[in-house]
Amino acid sequence: MKIQELAEKMGLTVHTIRFYEKEGLLDGRHVQREKNNYRNYSDKAIERLKLIKKFQGVGCSLVELKEVLQDHDTNTLTNQQIIEWISQKISEIQRKKDEYDQMLATLHLMLEYRMALIHDPQKAHLMLASWQSD
C-alpha cells in the first residue's frame, strides 16, 4: 500500500511515517521501494506501527522505542531484564503522576483563592495569610 493509505489507516501523518522510517523503526520488512521509487508498505508495517503506538502510549521516548523494537526483533533480553524495564517505567510514570497531582493541588488552591476574592474576600484574605505563614 502507498504511504497515504497507510497514514490514513493508522491515524498518522505521512511525515510521521517517513520519520519512523528514517529513524530505523520501519525497515525492509515493512517497506519496499518500487521501480518508480515510491514506497510500498506491507501489512507488517501496520503491525509495526501498532506496536510503536502501543509503546508510545506508555511514555516511551524515541531511544527507548528503538531499544524495545530491537529486542522485539531479536529477542535478546531475558524475561528478568524486561521485568526490570517495566518496573522502571512504572516508577517513572508514578513520579510524573505525583508531580501532576501536586500541580493540580496548587492550581485548585489558586482557583479557590481567586473564587474567594469574588465571593468571600474575607476568606481570601485568611487563605493568603495562611500561605504566607507556611
C-alpha positions in Angstrom: 0.0 0.0 0.0 1.1 3.6 -0.5 2.2 5.8 2.3 -1.0 8.0 2.2 -3.2 4.9 2.6 -1.1 3.6 5.5 -1.2 7.0 7.2 -5.0 7.1 6.9 -5.4 3.6 8.2 -3.1 4.3 11.2 -4.3 7.8 12.0 -0.7 9.2 11.4 0.7 11.7 9.1 2.9 10.9 6.1 5.6 12.9 7.7 5.5 10.7 10.9 5.7 7.5 8.9 8.7 8.9 7.0 10.3 9.9 10.3 9.9 6.4 11.7 11.5 5.0 8.5 14.4 7.5 8.7 14.9 6.5 12.4 15.0 2.9 11.5 11.8 1.9 13.2 10.5 0.7 9.8 12.8 -1.3 7.6 12.9 -3.6 4.6 10.4 -5.9 6.2 7.9 -3.1 6.3 8.6 -1.0 3.2 10.0 -1.7 -0.2 10.8 0.8 -3.0 9.2 0.3 -6.3 10.9 1.0 -9.6 9.4 4.5 -9.7 11.0 5.0 -6.2 7.5 5.1 -4.5 7.3 3.4 -1.1 5.2 0.3 -0.9 4.2 -0.7 2.6 3.4 -4.3 3.6 0.9 -5.5 6.2 3.8 -5.9 8.6 4.1 -2.1 8.6 0.6 -1.9 10.1 1.6 -4.3 12.9 4.8 -2.4 13.5 3.1 0.9 13.7 0.5 -0.5 16.1 3.4 -1.7 18.3 5.1 1.7 18.1 1.8 3.4 19.1 1.4 1.0 22.0 4.8 1.8 23.4 4.4 5.5 22.8 1.2 5.2 24.8 3.2 4.1 27.9 5.5 7.0 27.5 8.5 5.5 25.7 11.0 8.0 24.3 12.4 7.5 20.8 15.6 6.0 22.3 13.5 3.6 24.4 11.3 2.8 21.4 14.4 1.8 19.4 15.6 -0.4 22.2 12.2 -2.1 22.7 11.8 -2.7 19.0 15.3 -4.1 18.7 14.6 -6.5 21.4 11.2 -7.4 19.9 13.1 -8.2 16.6 16.0 -10.1 18.1 14.5 -11.4 21.4 17.9 -10.8 23.2 16.6 -9.5 26.6 15.8 -12.0 29.3 12.5 -12.1 31.0 14.1 -10.6 34.1 15.5 -7.7 32.1 12.1 -7.0 30.6 10.5 -7.1 34.1 13.1 -4.6 35.4 12.5 -2.3 32.5 8.7 -2.4 33.0 9.3 -1.8 36.8 11.5 1.2 36.0 8.8 2.6 33.6 6.1 2.2 36.2 8.3 4.1 38.7 8.9 6.9 36.2 5.2 7.2 35.4 4.4 7.2 39.1 6.9 10.1 39.7 5.3 12.0 36.9 1.8 11.3 38.3 2.9 12.6 41.7 4.3 15.8 40.1 1.0 16.3 38.2 -1.0 15.7 41.4 1.0 18.4 43.1 0.5 20.8 40.2 -3.3 20.1 40.3 -3.4 20.7 44.1 -1.7 24.0 43.6 -4.0 25.1 40.8 -7.0 24.1 42.8 -5.8 26.3 45.7 -5.2 29.1 43.3 -8.7 28.8 41.8 -10.2 28.6 45.3 -8.4 31.8 46.3 -9.5 33.6 43.1 -13.1 32.5 43.5 -13.0 33.6 47.2 -11.8 37.0 46.1 -15.0 37.4 44.1 -17.5 35.8 46.6 -15.8 36.0 50.0 -12.9 38.4 50.3 -12.5 37.8 54.0 -11.9 34.1 53.3 -9.4 35.0 50.5 -7.6 37.2 53.0 -7.4 34.4 55.5 -6.2 32.0 52.8 -3.4 34.4 51.8 -2.4 34.9 55.4 -2.2 31.2 55.9 0.0 30.6 52.9 2.3 33.5 53.9 2.8 31.9 57.3 3.8 28.5 55.9 
